[in-house]
Amino acid sequence: PEVEKTPETGLISKVRRTAVDFAEWWDALVEPERTGRAQDALESRWFRIMSALVIVVNAIVVTWLTDWSLEHSGRNMPPGFELVDLAFLLFYAMEIILKFYVHQGYFFANENAAWNLF
């Protein structure tokens, strides 16, 4: 037997339609071309290489610090490590601020949106 389908009405229908409209609007967003010094710096080969190098060095430092912590359980980490951690934090914060400055609201809707949200 066929099940009779009734048209959706009420709150659920409105919420579903709103969600679909939002998704269509979001997919249609196109970031305008960016120009200027900040954009040039962000897209430069030098900045990309430096960012990759900072990530690799940070991974090495975290690995070494984890190993050191396991071998020296209960002891405070050497004072220089806090400065190194702060340097990494400042670099990553500067990178995020620069990207948000360049892309503005499109930071969350451009081709890198998934990474940016992550």
DODO-641222 format. One record per atom (N, C-alpha, C): x, y, z; residue number from 1; atom name. Coordinates in nm, 4 decimals, always signed. Layout:
BEGIN
REC       px       py       pz num atome
REC        X        Y        Z NUM    CA
...
//
This chain:
BEGIN
REC       px       py       pz num atome
REC  +0.0824  -0.1190  +0.0000   1     N
REC  +0.0000  +0.0000  +0.0000   1    CA
REC  +0.0863  +0.1247  +0.0000   1     C
REC  +0.0409  +0.2227  -0.0709   2     N
REC  +0.1142  +0.3497  -0.0769   2    CA
REC  +0.0854  +0.4322  +0.0468   2     C
REC  +0.1919  +0.4940  +0.0946   3     N
REC  +0.1767  +0.5823  +0.2093   3    CA
REC  +0.1525  +0.7216  +0.1557   3     C
REC  +0.0497  +0.7813  +0.2031   4     N
REC  +0.0156  +0.9155  +0.1562   4    CA
REC  +0.1106  +1.0164  +0.2200   4     C
REC  +0.1754  +1.0966  +0.1375   5     N
REC  +0.2680  +1.1980  +0.1872   5    CA
REC  +0.1920  +1.3286  +0.2033   5     C
REC  +0.2085  +1.3864  +0.3184   6     N
REC  +0.1438  +1.5151  +0.3430   6    CA
REC  +0.2482  +1.6232  +0.3346   6     C
REC  +0.2112  +1.7377  +0.2857   7     N
REC  +0.3083  +1.8468  +0.2786   7    CA
REC  +0.3496  +1.8888  +0.4190   7     C
REC  +0.4784  +1.9209  +0.4313   8     N
REC  +0.5289  +1.9630  +0.5622   8    CA
REC  +0.4725  +2.1003  +0.5967   8     C
REC  +0.4345  +2.1131  +0.7185   9     N
REC  +0.3835  +2.2409  +0.7657   9    CA
REC  +0.4427  +2.2693  +0.9016   9     C
REC  +0.4310  +2.3920  +0.9411  10     N
REC  +0.4698  +2.4268  +1.0759  10    CA
REC  +0.6161  +2.4614  +1.0911  10     C
REC  +0.6612  +2.4527  +1.2128  11     N
REC  +0.7949  +2.4957  +1.2527  11    CA
REC  +0.9055  +2.4159  +1.1842  11     C
REC  +0.8894  +2.2840  +1.1761  12     N
REC  +0.9938  +2.1999  +1.1154  12    CA
REC  +1.0162  +2.2398  +0.9699  12     C
REC  +0.9101  +2.2645  +0.8986  13     N
REC  +0.9217  +2.3055  +0.7592  13    CA
REC  +0.9949  +2.4387  +0.7469  13     C
REC  +0.9622  +2.5322  +0.8330  14     N
REC  +1.0269  +2.6640  +0.8281  14    CA
REC  +1.1753  +2.6530  +0.8612  14     C
REC  +1.2078  +2.5727  +0.9602  15     N
REC  +1.3490  +2.5550  +0.9987  15    CA
REC  +1.4253  +2.4887  +0.8856  15     C
REC  +1.3678  +2.3856  +0.8260  16     N
REC  +1.4337  +2.3163  +0.7147  16    CA
REC  +1.4562  +2.4114  +0.5976  16     C
REC  +1.3549  +2.4900  +0.5625  17     N
REC  +1.3666  +2.5854  +0.4510  17    CA
REC  +1.4724  +2.6910  +0.4809  17     C
REC  +1.4753  +2.7393  +0.6049  18     N
REC  +1.5760  +2.8381  +0.6445  18    CA
REC  +1.7159  +2.7788  +0.6345  18     C
REC  +1.7334  +2.6549  +0.6791  19     N
REC  +1.8636  +2.5890  +0.6721  19    CA
REC  +1.9082  +2.5699  +0.5274  19     C
REC  +1.8159  +2.5304  +0.4418  20     N
REC  +1.8486  +2.5122  +0.3001  20    CA
REC  +1.8841  +2.6464  +0.2365  20     C
REC  +1.8063  +2.7488  +0.2654  21     N
REC  +1.8361  +2.8824  +0.2118  21    CA
REC  +1.9735  +2.9303  +0.2575  21     C
REC  +2.0051  +2.9079  +0.3846  22     N
REC  +2.1358  +2.9492  +0.4372  22    CA
REC  +2.2477  +2.8725  +0.3675  22     C
REC  +2.2309  +2.7420  +0.3516  23     N
REC  +2.3341  +2.6602  +0.2862  23    CA
REC  +2.3560  +2.7051  +0.1419  23     C
REC  +2.2484  +2.7370  +0.0719  24     N
REC  +2.2623  +2.7854  -0.0655  24    CA
REC  +2.3326  +2.9206  -0.0692  24     C
REC  +2.2975  +3.0084  +0.0229  25     N
REC  +2.3635  +3.1392  +0.0308  25    CA
REC  +2.5120  +3.1216  +0.0620  25     C
REC  +2.5435  +3.0345  +0.1573  26     N
REC  +2.6826  +3.0104  +0.1980  26    CA
REC  +2.7651  +2.9569  +0.0816  26     C
REC  +2.7073  +2.8613  +0.0074  27     N
REC  +2.7777  +2.8037  -0.1073  27    CA
REC  +2.7996  +2.9051  -0.2183  27     C
REC  +2.7136  +3.0051  -0.2267  28     N
REC  +2.7243  +3.1054  -0.3337  28    CA
REC  +2.8244  +3.2166  -0.3006  28     C
REC  +2.8729  +3.2209  -0.1762  29     N
REC  +2.9685  +3.3258  -0.1396  29    CA
REC  +3.0983  +3.3105  -0.2182  29     C
REC  +3.1464  +3.4195  -0.2715  30     N
REC  +3.2730  +3.4206  -0.3443  30    CA
REC  +3.3560  +3.5350  -0.2866  30     C
REC  +3.4738  +3.5001  -0.2379  31     N
REC  +3.5604  +3.6019  -0.1797  31    CA
REC  +3.6164  +3.6921  -0.2890  31     C
REC  +3.6066  +3.8234  -0.2698  32     N
REC  +3.6664  +3.9143  -0.3686  32    CA
REC  +3.8190  +3.8994  -0.3699  32     C
REC  +3.8791  +3.9345  -0.4799  33     N
REC  +4.0249  +3.9271  -0.4889  33    CA
REC  +4.0859  +4.0254  -0.3898  33     C
REC  +4.1833  +3.9793  -0.3177  34     N
REC  +4.2476  +4.0619  -0.2151  34    CA
REC  +4.3769  +4.1207  -0.2702  34     C
REC  +4.4055  +4.2434  -0.2316  35     N
REC  +4.5298  +4.3099  -0.2715  35    CA
REC  +4.5860  +4.3817  -0.1503  35     C
REC  +4.7090  +4.4277  -0.1636  36     N
REC  +4.7723  +4.5039  -0.0574  36    CA
REC  +4.8922  +4.4322  +0.0002  36     C
REC  +4.9618  +4.5030  +0.0864  37     N
REC  +5.0850  +4.4483  +0.1450  37    CA
REC  +5.0598  +4.3247  +0.2297  37     C
REC  +4.9539  +4.3292  +0.3105  38     N
REC  +4.9247  +4.2140  +0.3971  38    CA
REC  +4.8960  +4.0898  +0.3124  38     C
REC  +4.8180  +4.1043  +0.2074  39     N
REC  +4.7886  +3.9927  +0.1175  39    CA
REC  +4.9161  +3.9435  +0.0498  39     C
REC  +4.9981  +4.0364  +0.0028  40     N
REC  +5.1239  +3.9977  -0.0618  40    CA
REC  +5.2134  +3.9202  +0.0345  40     C
REC  +5.2220  +3.9661  +0.1589  41     N
REC  +5.3043  +3.8974  +0.2585  41    CA
REC  +5.2482  +3.7586  +0.2877  41     C
REC  +5.1176  +3.7509  +0.3037  42     N
REC  +5.0525  +3.6238  +0.3365  42    CA
REC  +5.0689  +3.5205  +0.2262  42     C
REC  +5.0664  +3.5635  +0.1021  43     N
REC  +5.0763  +3.4716  -0.0111  43    CA
REC  +5.2188  +3.4542  -0.0628  43     C
REC  +5.3143  +3.5194  +0.0001  44     N
REC  +5.4517  +3.5112  -0.0487  44    CA
REC  +5.5123  +3.3733  -0.0221  44     C
REC  +5.6040  +3.3374  -0.1077  45     N
REC  +5.6737  +3.2091  -0.0905  45    CA
REC  +5.7504  +3.2074  +0.0405  45     C
REC  +5.8107  +3.3203  +0.0736  46     N
REC  +5.8879  +3.3319  +0.1967  46    CA
REC  +5.8004  +3.3012  +0.3188  46     C
REC  +5.6799  +3.3573  +0.3236  47     N
REC  +5.5910  +3.3360  +0.4376  47    CA
REC  +5.5463  +3.1905  +0.4456  47     C
REC  +5.5173  +3.1304  +0.3313  48     N
REC  +5.4750  +2.9899  +0.3311  48    CA
REC  +5.5876  +2.8978  +0.3783  48     C
REC  +5.7091  +2.9249  +0.3326  49     N
REC  +5.8236  +2.8436  +0.3760  49    CA
REC  +5.8473  +2.8625  +0.5252  49     C
REC  +5.8415  +2.9883  +0.5705  50     N
REC  +5.8619  +3.0160  +0.7124  50    CA
REC  +5.7543  +2.9470  +0.7967  50     C
REC  +5.6287  +2.9503  +0.7521  51     N
REC  +5.5205  +2.8853  +0.8269  51    CA
REC  +5.5430  +2.7346  +0.8359  51     C
REC  +5.5810  +2.6742  +0.7250  52     N
REC  +5.6085  +2.5307  +0.7245  52    CA
REC  +5.7256  +2.4976  +0.8168  52     C
REC  +5.8288  +2.5803  +0.8132  53     N
REC  +5.9452  +2.5585  +0.8992  53    CA
REC  +5.9087  +2.5719  +1.0467  53     C
REC  +5.8270  +2.6701  +1.0798  54     N
REC  +5.7842  +2.6877  +1.2192  54    CA
REC  +5.7046  +2.5656  +1.2655  54     C
REC  +5.6176  +2.5128  +1.1803  55     N
REC  +5.5393  +2.3945  +1.2172  55    CA
REC  +5.6305  +2.2750  +1.2427  55     C
REC  +5.7283  +2.2541  +1.1555  56     N
REC  +5.8211  +2.1406  +1.1711  56    CA
REC  +5.9044  +2.1571  +1.2977  56     C
REC  +5.9591  +2.2764  +1.3188  57     N
REC  +6.0406  +2.3004  +1.4387  57    CA
REC  +5.9551  +2.2858  +1.5641  57     C
REC  +5.8330  +2.3335  +1.5611  58     N
REC  +5.7435  +2.3192  +1.6757  58    CA
REC  +5.7182  +2.1722  +1.7062  58     C
REC  +5.6954  +2.0920  +1.6024  59     N
REC  +5.6741  +1.9484  +1.6229  59    CA
REC  +5.7969  +1.8828  +1.6853  59     C
REC  +5.9156  +1.9225  +1.6404  60     N
REC  +6.0393  +1.8677  +1.6974  60    CA
REC  +6.0539  +1.9082  +1.8436  60     C
REC  +6.0277  +2.0342  +1.8733  61     N
REC  +6.0392  +2.0831  +2.0112  61    CA
REC  +5.9387  +2.0131  +2.1023  61     C
REC  +5.8155  +1.9975  +2.0562  62     N
REC  +5.7138  +1.9295  +2.1380  62    CA
REC  +5.7545  +1.7845  +2.1629  62     C
REC  +5.8057  +1.7170  +2.0610  63     N
REC  +5.8508  +1.5784  +2.0768  63    CA
REC  +5.9655  +1.5709  +2.1761  63     C
REC  +6.0633  +1.6590  +2.1622  64     N
REC  +6.1783  +1.6587  +2.2520  64    CA
REC  +6.1362  +1.6923  +2.3950  64     C
REC  +6.0469  +1.7901  +2.4098  65     N
REC  +6.0008  +1.8290  +2.5430  65    CA
REC  +5.9209  +1.7165  +2.6083  65     C
REC  +5.8413  +1.6454  +2.5304  66     N
REC  +5.7661  +1.5317  +2.5845  66    CA
REC  +5.8618  +1.4239  +2.6323  66     C
REC  +5.9636  +1.3948  +2.5540  67     N
REC  +6.0649  +1.2966  +2.5932  67    CA
REC  +6.1369  +1.3418  +2.7202  67     C
REC  +6.1740  +1.4695  +2.7248  68     N
REC  +6.2428  +1.5233  +2.8427  68    CA
REC  +6.1541  +1.5114  +2.9668  68     C
REC  +6.0263  +1.5429  +2.9512  69     N
REC  +5.9329  +1.5366  +3.0643  69    CA
REC  +5.9185  +1.3942  +3.1169  69     C
REC  +5.9180  +1.2961  +3.0278  70     N
REC  +5.9081  +1.1568  +3.0707  70    CA
REC  +6.0333  +1.1122  +3.1457  70     C
REC  +6.1482  +1.1608  +3.1029  71     N
REC  +6.2736  +1.1235  +3.1682  71    CA
REC  +6.2965  +1.1979  +3.2996  71     C
REC  +6.2366  +1.3136  +3.3148  72     N
REC  +6.2567  +1.3970  +3.4335  72    CA
REC  +6.1238  +1.4227  +3.5033  72     C
REC  +6.0527  +1.3158  +3.5309  73     N
REC  +5.9198  +1.3254  +3.5905  73    CA
REC  +5.9234  +1.4045  +3.7216  73     C
REC  +5.8296  +1.4959  +3.7345  74     N
REC  +5.8192  +1.5741  +3.8570  74    CA
REC  +5.9014  +1.7019  +3.8585  74     C
REC  +5.9890  +1.7194  +3.7617  75     N
REC  +6.0717  +1.8409  +3.7574  75    CA
REC  +6.0089  +1.9424  +3.6628  75     C
REC  +6.0338  +2.0684  +3.6919  76     N
REC  +5.9873  +2.1752  +3.6032  76    CA
REC  +6.0709  +2.1753  +3.4760  76     C
REC  +6.0087  +2.2156  +3.3670  77     N
REC  +6.0844  +2.2216  +3.2431  77    CA
REC  +6.1837  +2.3375  +3.2495  77     C
REC  +6.2934  +2.3266  +3.1775  78     N
REC  +6.3933  +2.4339  +3.1782  78    CA
REC  +6.3301  +2.5671  +3.1381  78     C
REC  +6.3793  +2.6792  +3.1939  79     N
REC  +6.3169  +2.8091  +3.1704  79    CA
REC  +6.3141  +2.8515  +3.0233  79     C
REC  +6.4073  +2.8119  +2.9438  80     N
REC  +6.4105  +2.8494  +2.8035  80    CA
REC  +6.2930  +2.7938  +2.7238  80     C
REC  +6.2384  +2.6817  +2.7675  81     N
REC  +6.1275  +2.6205  +2.6959  81    CA
REC  +6.0024  +2.7073  +2.6985  81     C
REC  +5.9810  +2.7764  +2.8087  82     N
REC  +5.8637  +2.8639  +2.8168  82    CA
REC  +5.8744  +2.9767  +2.7139  82     C
REC  +5.9956  +3.0279  +2.6949  83     N
REC  +6.0156  +3.1323  +2.5937  83    CA
REC  +5.9946  +3.0780  +2.4524  83     C
REC  +6.0416  +2.9566  +2.4291  84     N
REC  +6.0234  +2.8946  +2.2976  84    CA
REC  +5.8744  +2.8718  +2.2720  84     C
REC  +5.8023  +2.8210  +2.3723  85     N
REC  +5.6573  +2.8022  +2.3575  85    CA
REC  +5.5874  +2.9343  +2.3297  85     C
REC  +5.6282  +3.0391  +2.3987  86     N
REC  +5.5693  +3.1710  +2.3777  86    CA
REC  +5.5973  +3.2209  +2.2356  86     C
REC  +5.7173  +3.1964  +2.1859  87     N
REC  +5.7517  +3.2379  +2.0495  87    CA
REC  +5.6615  +3.1678  +1.9466  87     C
REC  +5.6401  +3.0374  +1.9649  88     N
REC  +5.5503  +2.9649  +1.8741  88    CA
REC  +5.4085  +3.0204  +1.8832  88     C
REC  +5.3613  +3.0436  +2.0042  89     N
REC  +5.2268  +3.0983  +2.0230  89    CA
REC  +5.2125  +3.2340  +1.9541  89     C
REC  +5.3116  +3.3203  +1.9704  90     N
REC  +5.3055  +3.4527  +1.9083  90    CA
REC  +5.3066  +3.4433  +1.7557  90     C
REC  +5.3862  +3.3528  +1.7017  91     N
REC  +5.3876  +3.3355  +1.5564  91    CA
REC  +5.2517  +3.2902  +1.5051  91     C
REC  +5.1943  +3.1878  +1.5698  92     N
REC  +5.0642  +3.1369  +1.5255  92    CA
REC  +4.9553  +3.2427  +1.5420  92     C
REC  +4.9598  +3.3190  +1.6504  93     N
REC  +4.8611  +3.4257  +1.6712  93    CA
REC  +4.8751  +3.5331  +1.5629  93     C
REC  +4.9998  +3.5702  +1.5309  94     N
REC  +5.0230  +3.6696  +1.4267  94    CA
REC  +4.9724  +3.6196  +1.2915  94     C
REC  +4.9935  +3.4930  +1.2629  95     N
REC  +4.9473  +3.4357  +1.1363  95    CA
REC  +4.7943  +3.4396  +1.1276  95     C
REC  +4.7275  +3.4005  +1.2337  96     N
REC  +4.5804  +3.4007  +1.2347  96    CA
REC  +4.5270  +3.5434  +1.2226  96     C
REC  +4.5866  +3.6364  +1.2953  97     N
REC  +4.5423  +3.7765  +1.2891  97    CA
REC  +4.5625  +3.8316  +1.1485  97     C
REC  +4.6769  +3.8024  +1.0872  98     N
REC  +4.7041  +3.8492  +0.9519  98    CA
REC  +4.6035  +3.7900  +0.8527  98     C
REC  +4.5752  +3.6609  +0.8646  99     N
REC  +4.4782  +3.5980  +0.7752  99    CA
REC  +4.3387  +3.6566  +0.7947  99     C
REC  +4.3007  +3.6787  +0.9194 100     N
REC  +4.1685  +3.7360  +0.9448 100    CA
REC  +4.1612  +3.8796  +0.8932 100     C
REC  +4.2704  +3.9539  +0.9054 101     N
REC  +4.2750  +4.0908  +0.8548 101    CA
REC  +4.2587  +4.0935  +0.7026 101     C
REC  +4.3264  +4.0015  +0.6351 102     N
REC  +4.3215  +3.9977  +0.4885 102    CA
REC  +4.1857  +3.9478  +0.4387 102     C
REC  +4.1374  +3.8382  +0.4950 103     N
REC  +4.0166  +3.7742  +0.4434 103    CA
REC  +3.8876  +3.8252  +0.5077 103     C
REC  +3.9001  +3.8917  +0.6211 104     N
REC  +3.7854  +3.9439  +0.6957 104    CA
REC  +3.6833  +3.8328  +0.7183 104     C
REC  +3.5569  +3.8590  +0.6949 105     N
REC  +3.4535  +3.7584  +0.7197 105    CA
REC  +3.4645  +3.6364  +0.6301 105     C
REC  +3.5305  +3.6515  +0.5163 106     N
REC  +3.5479  +3.5379  +0.4257 106    CA
REC  +3.6475  +3.4357  +0.4807 106     C
REC  +3.7119  +3.4694  +0.5896 107     N
REC  +3.8022  +3.3758  +0.6574 107    CA
REC  +3.7289  +3.2445  +0.6853 107     C
REC  +3.5975  +3.2548  +0.7137 108     N
REC  +3.5173  +3.1381  +0.7463 108    CA
REC  +3.4407  +3.0821  +0.6268 108     C
REC  +3.4569  +3.1432  +0.5097 109     N
REC  +3.3794  +3.0991  +0.3936 109    CA
REC  +3.4637  +3.0833  +0.2678 109     C
REC  +3.5949  +3.0948  +0.2773 110     N
REC  +3.6775  +3.0817  +0.1568 110    CA
REC  +3.7188  +2.9362  +0.1354 110     C
REC  +3.8083  +2.9123  +0.0411 111     N
REC  +3.8466  +2.7753  +0.0073 111    CA
REC  +3.9181  +2.7037  +0.1218 111     C
REC  +3.9716  +2.7803  +0.2182 112     N
REC  +4.0391  +2.7218  +0.3327 112    CA
REC  +3.9526  +2.7240  +0.4579 112     C
REC  +3.8230  +2.7393  +0.4425 113     N
REC  +3.7337  +2.7552  +0.5568 113    CA
REC  +3.7416  +2.6369  +0.6536 113     C
REC  +3.7497  +2.5165  +0.6014 114     N
REC  +3.7560  +2.3995  +0.6893 114    CA
REC  +3.8808  +2.4043  +0.7765 114     C
REC  +3.9954  +2.4380  +0.7175 115     N
REC  +4.1188  +2.4494  +0.7952 115    CA
REC  +4.1089  +2.5662  +0.8928 115     C
REC  +4.0526  +2.6768  +0.8477 116     N
REC  +4.0415  +2.7929  +0.9342 116    CA
REC  +3.9520  +2.7660  +1.0549 116     C
REC  +3.8437  +2.6943  +1.0332 117     N
REC  +3.7575  +2.6580  +1.1456 117    CA
REC  +3.8245  +2.5582  +1.2379 117     C
REC  +3.9044  +2.4693  +1.1795 118     N
REC  +3.9771  +2.3713  +1.2603 118    CA
REC  +4.0741  +2.4424  +1.3523 118     C
//
